[in-house]
Amino acid sequence: MENQINLDNIISSEIKRLSDKYNKEYLDCADIMLITGLGRDNVRAMMSKPDFPKICVGKRRIVSLAAFVSWQMTKEFRGEYGKKN
């Protein structure tokens, strides 16, 4: 229970930090490249995974800032972030 509270606090803080820094509610591939430091092909591969919380608008894939941070932090907390499926 305490771990969940800590994770929720971390997620909330990170959402606020990124929202203040980028002044956006939705992120595209280029934004995620800036945030993560990953290359375009790696970000596109990540966004193609079934568990990634993307929204498709035509051919464009975007993700809400809150959904991205929650997904990323949950993966990292579980030790899954960066592992190949």
C-alpha positions in Angstrom: 0.0 0.0 0.0 2.8 2.4 0.9 4.6 1.6 -2.4 1.4 2.5 -4.3 1.1 5.8 -2.5 4.8 6.6 -3.2 4.4 5.7 -6.9 1.2 7.9 -7.1 3.2 10.8 -5.6 6.1 10.3 -8.0 3.7 10.1 -11.0 1.9 13.2 -9.9 5.1 15.2 -9.4 6.5 14.0 -12.8 3.3 15.0 -14.6 3.4 18.5 -13.1 7.1 18.8 -13.9 6.7 17.8 -17.6 3.5 19.8 -18.0 5.3 22.9 -16.7 8.4 22.3 -18.8 6.6 21.5 -22.1 3.3 23.2 -21.6 1.5 20.3 -23.4 -1.3 17.9 -22.5 -0.5 15.5 -25.4 2.9 14.2 -26.6 3.9 13.0 -30.1 7.0 11.1 -31.2 9.2 14.1 -31.2 8.2 15.1 -27.7 8.9 11.6 -26.3 12.3 11.7 -28.0 13.1 14.9 -26.1 11.9 13.5 -22.8 13.5 10.1 -23.0 16.6 10.7 -25.1 15.6 7.8 -27.3 15.9 7.9 -31.1 12.9 8.1 -33.5 12.9 4.4 -34.4 13.0 3.3 -30.7 10.2 5.7 -29.8 8.1 4.5 -32.7 8.7 0.9 -31.7 7.7 1.7 -28.1 4.6 3.5 -29.3 3.6 0.4 -31.4 3.6 -1.9 -28.3 0.1 -3.1 -27.4 0.4 -1.8 -23.8 1.5 1.7 -24.7 -1.4 4.1 -24.1 -1.5 5.8 -27.5 -4.3 7.5 -29.3 -4.3 7.3 -33.1 -5.4 10.4 -35.0 -5.3 9.3 -38.6 -1.7 8.1 -39.0 -0.5 10.2 -36.2 0.1 8.6 -32.7 -0.1 10.7 -29.6 -0.3 10.0 -25.9 -1.6 12.1 -23.1 1.1 13.3 -20.8 -0.6 11.8 -17.7 -1.0 8.4 -19.5 2.6 8.4 -20.7 4.1 9.2 -17.3 1.9 6.6 -15.5 2.9 4.0 -18.1 6.6 4.8 -17.9 6.7 5.0 -14.1 4.7 1.8 -13.6 7.0 0.0 -16.0 10.1 1.3 -14.2 8.6 0.5 -10.7 8.0 -3.1 -11.8 11.4 -3.4 -13.4 10.0 -3.7 -16.9 11.1 -0.4 -18.4 13.6 -1.0 -21.2 13.1 -4.7 -21.4 12.2 -6.4 -24.6 8.9 -8.3 -24.7 
